[in-house]
């Protein structure tokens, strides 16, 4: 139970960090992102770069039945959005796909989760109203 609570808190902390970065267009030092990327890899079970080749159905199916299903799904979505935000304009197609997939996963979590997040709602609204 303690391990489960710790994992939930870590997921929430990483999500909050990414949401704040996206909403405020804040840039973090590489060392900060490296630390969070390592934690993300441990929580999701694969490197964040693997998200570049995954689709949303694959991610949703991957965590079905997991006690932290929604947290992990939301973390994957946020990581997709952060990667998209950090990408240059030389790969607009991949950047746009990551952004759309991240948004779709956030909407899925918003609809299917039994938890409400004002940050999630604000981010969804921002992503729906702004251009990539």
Helices and strands as residue ranges (DSSP letters): H 2-24, H 30-44, G 48-53, H 56-63, H 69-86, G 89-91, H 92-112, H 118-129
